[in-house]
């Protein structure tokens, strides 16, 4: 074996150097030193700035000599430095020509795009003395020796997932969470027993890549509330976990803390999906800060107009040039890293339609990036979920390029279910389709039911409780005069004429149960918003992206107050797990052994559905299991005749959203107004 440090070395200000390895990009610990490698197509020169940890100024700035450059990659090994005590950045020089798209500035020290740890926001909400120009973010070096104890991704079939979308900080930041480390990865670990009690088997984290919570510049009208970038949809570093989400972030231990969380979730049968943001970065528009890509190679990394400005299909000031081969490879490298080094089970892609645009913003018929992700060998068993639209108006729900691999957030499912629940006319047929796995949307190319990730609420919009408590959004505390957030919510405050306050409260809880029943009985992949199962409210704010306070934090006192709702949702999840007929991954093309179609629709009379009203019975049939849901969104109750079961089977009432509903073992059941019932088959001969 040849020792790396046995090769001839150069010297610069008493630092020993030699030409480096061009791959992998970033900073890599090698024998006796650190290998630094970074790409820039248009730069004329590059320097490496090294800092002692937490020091404001670099202790040395080392130029990449000409022999350290191969093609468009600058690479060198620096010997005899302590990787645990050093931070670094790059300085690039090159043309500064706005109209040509170049933004090089040799006064800026830039973050490594491949940095595995980033300091500068080590403790959530605390401003460091280093947060001033020229260098608020520090790249750090990682030598990974985490003990996974035999862990690997779980590879749960997509059809078996019940996804729980949550914000790492918001889950436990409220005092009512009663955890030892609120608002952190460790705090999430303390709630694993709760996840198991609820029954979910997958958590989907809102962005945990490093971002800057101080990015938000709006002022709250109340003059007291501090507005932050709470959601984190503005990435600073794609390879680094958010230090401020770690109880140990101030010690640089965020990597181990996150991996420990993932390992413990896996040990409890719970997968981890990351919400990833590759459509734009935190560098914003033309007036935004220099952090990384803008100063390294602006023209390569961003979509630019002919006059050098940023295309803004993200709504956040810039758009990554995702199908450029360099950017595409970076995204692939990033996801491979998270899948292999963090054992991540899947990814949800924010504004994923952007990932299918070319450098001019035009949609591509077969986008190279999306195809590469679909067929990548390392990501071969990862879940790939697209938010199949973007801020530029490209809406691809049902038509997102899939290659049999991609699933989609089904926004049409959300809207149809919300309107049906309100009692709007003309939606019953769409609900029937939605509960069958949306074949009216996903029949093309036999994509199957798991193409549809079904949701009624998510982080972006009303919570389930607010969906039935407000007719309009109330976002005034966001400092944007209530102009932010969607106006198209299909919500209803449940305030019926003549209803007393306590009756309205009962109706709201019933409507939540109605919604959860439809969601958890639908074919496809159900996704719950954290806290919906116990009536969490955001006070009518449908876009609390900047609210790091009790508006966004889950109030766990609601769990005790709405224990019946929690028990109802948990029972639905148990039902889904017990009955394969509720989670068929593909639309069956045959009848069961007893001669029943896998999914059938019914009305007041069995086998005769009337799609003109707001009443629907739906029967899911397996070879030996049957589940019937009766949905009545009318203002009055109805008697519905139940489908006959094979000999030896009988119906049993499993759940009803209205406590007054009874079942007497007859062939019909009365369903109260705005209520649902769920019946399951029992084998009398067993």
VENQUIHU-V799519 format. One record per helix or strand of 2 or more residues. SS is the DSSP state (~ for helix, > for strand). FROM is the first residue (numbers start at 1). TO is the last residue. If there is no record, write none. Layout:
ss/from/to
SS/FROM/TO
SS/FROM/TO
This chain:
ss/from/to
~/4/6
>/10/12
>/15/19
>/26/30
>/33/39
>/45/52
>/60/63
~/66/68
>/69/70
>/73/79
>/86/93
~/98/100
>/117/119
>/138/140
~/158/160
>/162/166
~/168/172
~/175/177
~/185/189
~/192/198
>/202/205
>/209/211
~/213/215
>/235/241
~/243/245
~/249/251
~/254/267
>/271/276
~/293/301
~/325/341
>/346/349
~/352/356
~/368/375
>/383/386
>/406/409
~/411/422
~/428/435
~/439/442
~/444/446
~/449/451
>/452/454
~/464/467
~/476/478
~/501/521
>/525/529
~/532/534
~/557/561
~/563/578
~/580/582
>/599/602
>/615/621
>/626/632
>/638/641
>/649/656
>/668/671
>/675/683
